[in-house]
């Protein structure tokens, strides 16, 4: 995979309330147009190379506050609405966990306890308000880095084999902030990069694409988009599609 943009740029319209895009599960369920946006994104992501089950989808961004957790939650909610699809969403950001607040579940036990043997998967798996969606929070905060990511990678490989889920959604830290994202991305069958409309610097996006080189990048999601794309992003997109 080259470090240019993939062919698909999927758009989440600006559904923010009071200037925030920190979407929780109740907001998604109460907004049919927002849920429809995530269903449309799922239908357009390039998942042709992701035939394994469970399908493992990694969601990341260049930096914090670009909406990666909101997009991860939205995609997980949309997937769980597909008939009989069992979905688990996992907070892989042990340095700055947030998924538990969006789902109104406890922070502990979670991934941190699982990788150190202080909790079982039955204890860390939490039901959500969606019938087919379960979640594993991050657990106690830990120092991020490659060593922690490798422990998480080994646990994820085992969990994939035994979890009984159809889809795993990994809510990953920003790829330009946490060096361990590349390690965790190796577990994913496909990656999605979230870009915040009008905010993400071009240099940070280019750096993120470079760091994800070698992954199957299923698409870029433009979060909180206005009707037209930023000119520089459109130019990059047009250049990529023309290059084939």
Rosetta blueprint (number, residue, H / E / L):
1 X L
2 X L
3 X L
4 X L
5 X L
6 X L
7 X L
8 X L
9 X E
10 X E
11 X E
12 X E
13 X E
14 X L
15 X L
16 X L
17 X E
18 X L
19 X L
20 X E
21 X L
22 X L
23 X L
24 X L
25 X H
26 X H
27 X H
28 X H
29 X H
30 X H
31 X L
32 X H
33 X H
34 X H
35 X H
36 X H
37 X H
38 X H
39 X H
40 X H
41 X H
42 X H
43 X H
44 X H
45 X L
46 X L
47 X L
48 X L
49 X L
50 X L
51 X L
52 X L
53 X L
54 X L
55 X E
56 X E
57 X E
58 X E
59 X E
60 X E
61 X E
62 X L
63 X L
64 X L
65 X L
66 X L
67 X L
68 X H
69 X H
70 X H
71 X H
72 X H
73 X H
74 X H
75 X H
76 X H
77 X H
78 X H
79 X H
80 X H
81 X L
82 X L
83 X L
84 X L
85 X L
86 X L
87 X E
88 X E
89 X E
90 X E
91 X E
92 X L
93 X L
94 X L
95 X L
96 X L
97 X L
98 X L
99 X H
100 X H
101 X H
102 X H
103 X H
104 X L
105 X L
106 X L
107 X L
108 X L
109 X L
110 X L
111 X H
112 X H
113 X H
114 X H
115 X H
116 X L
117 X L
118 X L
119 X L
120 X L
121 X H
122 X H
123 X H
124 X H
125 X E
126 X E
127 X E
128 X L
129 X L
130 X L
131 X L
132 X L
133 X E
134 X E
135 X E
136 X E
137 X L
138 X L
139 X L
140 X L
141 X L
142 X L
143 X L
144 X L
145 X L
146 X H
147 X H
148 X H
149 X H
150 X H
151 X H
152 X H
153 X H
154 X H
155 X H
156 X H
157 X H
158 X H
159 X H
160 X H
161 X H
162 X H
163 X L
164 X L
165 X L
166 X L
167 X E
168 X E
169 X E
170 X E
171 X E
172 X L
173 X L
174 X L
175 X L
176 X L
177 X L
178 X L
179 X L
180 X L
181 X H
182 X H
183 X H
184 X H
185 X H
186 X L
187 X L
188 X L
189 X L
190 X E
191 X E
192 X E
193 X E
194 X E
195 X E
196 X E
197 X L
198 X L
199 X L
200 X L
201 X L
202 X H
203 X H
204 X H
205 X H
206 X H
207 X H
208 X H
209 X H
210 X H
211 X H
212 X L
213 X L
214 X L
215 X L
216 X L
217 X E
218 X E
219 X E
220 X E
221 X E
222 X E
223 X E
224 X E
225 X E
226 X L
227 X L
228 X L
229 X L
230 X L
231 X H
232 X H
233 X H
234 X H
235 X H
236 X H
237 X H
238 X H
239 X H
240 X H
241 X H
242 X H
243 X H
244 X L
